[in-house]
């Protein structure tokens, strides 16, 4: 059965944000995990792409913002401070839907940081009980844990989306669309693309 959004550009955009919102709240949803691509200077000073999987923790669809959490000591935080332009990739293999989002990354406000920490459960907080910074060398496989999680190293990162590329692979014909947003999150352009 052809979904309602199949030939409707605005329903396609609505569907994209519906799936992202679901991904933030449902850990079984394929959009719960995203691939985040950023840039880092290597030892020779060349820019090198960095891609990692992060958990989608929040979506503000009206404002076109996403959120994930990280350790403030992680090298990715320095990467994002130096090069805040990123791309996030989501893929649902069952539905064959891919979303590629261009965004600008920034640390969350202190208010949002406190709210997100308060909403983080015991298991989530254990990620912030590591004594040393992520990516630091260590003598064995087990990371040394502190007695308690440290909220000072907990850092939500907010991605403000500037563009969304939708790809839907369907046996009756693929669909691809592009959406761009202004600085306030309002849709400024939408168009179908050749898949």
Secondary structure as GFF3:
##gff-version 3
##sequence-region A 1 195
A	DSSP	alpha_helix	9	25	.	.	.	ID=ss1
A	DSSP	three_ten_helix	30	32	.	.	.	ID=ss2
A	DSSP	beta_strand	33	41	.	.	.	ID=ss3
A	DSSP	beta_strand	47	55	.	.	.	ID=ss4
A	DSSP	beta_strand	58	60	.	.	.	ID=ss5
A	DSSP	beta_strand	65	71	.	.	.	ID=ss6
A	DSSP	alpha_helix	75	82	.	.	.	ID=ss7
A	DSSP	beta_strand	85	92	.	.	.	ID=ss8
A	DSSP	beta_strand	97	107	.	.	.	ID=ss9
A	DSSP	alpha_helix	110	119	.	.	.	ID=ss10
A	DSSP	alpha_helix	122	126	.	.	.	ID=ss11
A	DSSP	three_ten_helix	151	153	.	.	.	ID=ss12
A	DSSP	beta_strand	154	168	.	.	.	ID=ss13
A	DSSP	beta_strand	175	181	.	.	.	ID=ss14
A	DSSP	beta_strand	187	193	.	.	.	ID=ss15
###
